[in-house]
Amino acid sequence: MYLKLWEKTKRHKNGKFDDEAEIKYNKFKQLHEKEVGEKGADNVSVDVAYENVLGYRPGYARGLGKGHPVLSKDLKKGRVELEVTVVQLQNENNTMRAEFEHHKAETLRKENEAKKKQEELEQKLKLIMEKIGLESLT
């Protein structure tokens, strides 16, 4: 499995390997032949085979070459930044909710004032109409 995986991921379209990839491929092949010769079958897992051939490097993805290793301090830094962002967003959310509730209460107050004023004006209109002798329109 590991032999096919390495070949599939590292062999170019022209059928050739890079020099370094070919050296590693040959080591995988030797490991495979050794396992088959000693045990009659190759039961080495992909992870164990990659660790044997490529060596152990904590944080590197096996077989993907020289990439940026995932360091625990990078994870901690990312987590701290994420937590700070979450707190900021929660504060912003709380502020926006408070503003919304304030605007909602203000709108309700203005609606009530408008209704009250309308009722007062209708009452005044009714009194004026009675004084001049017109019947109520309502």
C-alpha positions in Angstrom: 0.0 0.0 0.0 2.7 2.5 1.0 4.8 1.6 -2.0 1.8 2.3 -4.4 0.9 5.5 -2.5 4.5 6.9 -2.8 4.7 5.9 -6.4 1.3 7.4 -7.2 2.0 10.7 -5.5 5.7 11.2 -6.4 6.0 9.9 -10.0 5.8 12.5 -12.7 3.6 12.3 -15.8 6.7 11.3 -17.8 7.1 8.2 -15.5 10.2 9.5 -13.7 10.9 10.4 -10.1 12.9 13.3 -8.7 16.3 12.2 -7.4 15.2 12.4 -3.8 11.9 10.8 -4.4 13.5 7.9 -6.3 15.9 7.2 -3.4 12.9 7.1 -1.0 11.0 4.9 -3.4 13.9 2.4 -3.5 13.9 2.4 0.4 10.2 1.7 0.4 10.8 -1.1 -2.1 13.5 -2.6 0.1 11.3 -2.4 3.1 8.5 -4.2 1.1 10.8 -6.9 -0.1 12.2 -7.4 3.4 8.7 -7.8 4.8 7.6 -10.2 2.1 10.9 -12.2 2.4 10.7 -12.5 6.2 7.0 -12.9 6.9 5.6 -14.0 3.5 3.4 -10.9 3.3 3.8 -7.1 3.8 1.8 -6.1 6.8 3.5 -2.8 7.5 1.1 0.1 7.9 1.5 3.2 5.8 2.3 5.3 8.9 5.0 2.9 10.1 6.5 2.6 6.6 6.7 6.3 6.2 8.2 6.8 9.6 10.8 4.1 8.9 11.8 5.5 5.5 11.3 9.2 6.0 12.1 9.4 9.7 10.2 11.0 12.5 9.5 14.7 12.4 6.8 15.8 14.7 4.3 18.1 13.0 5.3 17.3 9.4 2.7 15.6 7.2 4.3 12.3 6.0 5.4 12.2 2.4 4.5 15.7 1.6 8.0 17.1 1.7 9.3 20.1 3.5 6.2 22.0 4.6 5.5 24.3 7.4 5.4 22.1 10.6 2.4 22.5 12.8 3.8 23.6 16.1 1.9 23.5 19.3 2.7 27.2 19.9 1.2 28.0 16.5 -1.9 26.2 17.6 -2.0 28.0 20.9 -1.4 31.4 19.2 -4.2 30.6 16.7 -6.5 29.5 19.5 -5.8 32.7 21.6 -6.5 34.9 18.5 -9.7 33.0 17.9 -10.8 33.4 21.5 -10.1 37.1 21.4 -12.1 37.4 18.1 -15.0 35.5 19.7 -15.0 37.8 22.7 -14.9 40.8 20.5 -17.8 39.5 18.4 -19.8 38.7 21.5 -19.3 42.2 22.8 -20.2 43.7 19.4 -23.3 41.4 19.4 -24.4 42.5 22.9 -23.9 46.2 21.9 -26.0 45.8 18.8 -28.7 43.9 20.7 -28.8 46.8 23.3 -29.1 49.4 20.5 -31.8 47.3 18.8 -33.8 47.1 22.1 -33.3 50.9 22.6 -34.6 51.7 19.1 -37.5 49.2 19.5 -38.5 50.9 22.8 -38.1 54.4 21.2 -40.3 53.4 18.3 -43.0 52.0 20.5 -42.9 55.2 22.6 -43.3 57.3 19.5 -46.1 55.2 18.2 -48.0 55.5 21.5 -47.4 59.3 21.5 -48.7 59.5 17.9 -51.8 57.5 18.8 -52.5 59.7 21.8 -52.0 62.9 19.8 -54.3 61.5 17.1 -57.0 60.7 19.7 -56.6 64.2 21.2 -57.0 65.8 17.7 -60.0 63.7 16.9 -61.5 64.8 20.3 -60.9 68.4 19.5 -62.3 68.0 16.0 -65.5 66.5 17.5 -65.9 69.4 20.0 -65.4 71.9 17.2 -67.9 70.2 15.0 -70.4 70.1 17.9 -69.9 73.9 18.5 -70.6 74.8 14.9 -73.5 72.4 14.8 -72.2 69.7 12.5 -72.8 66.1 13.3 -70.0 63.9 14.1 -68.4 62.1 11.1 -67.8 59.0 13.1 
